[in-house]
């Protein structure tokens, strides 16, 4: 188990830590599957005809549509890490809500906005 320099400061950071720890445990138990999954994911998200930022925005939209809370948090962070503005993120999840209806919108107006707020507090 990894040691961390500090305790999670908010729910977003705690969820990211839970995901990282769970992935580490899975990797120890199923190294070959984890290796192939990670290699595939890295290939999908590397710069190509679509930018890394565009790929993160797509991934966030799919995460919101499928209501996968860990992926919503992870890809909201990915969007911010790739330089997406809050407006770009909200526009992308607005498009998602046009397809996903109220269920997608509920994730957009709660979890995504909370993540943006939590993650942006470290930039200040």
Secondary structure, DSSP 8 states (H G I E B T S, - for coil): ----SS--SSHHHHHHHHHHHHHHHHHHH-HHHHHHHHHHHHHHHSSSSS-HHHHHHHHHHHHHHHT-HHHHHHHHHHHHHTT--HHHHHHHHHHHHHHHHHHHHHHIIIIIHHHHHHHHTTT-
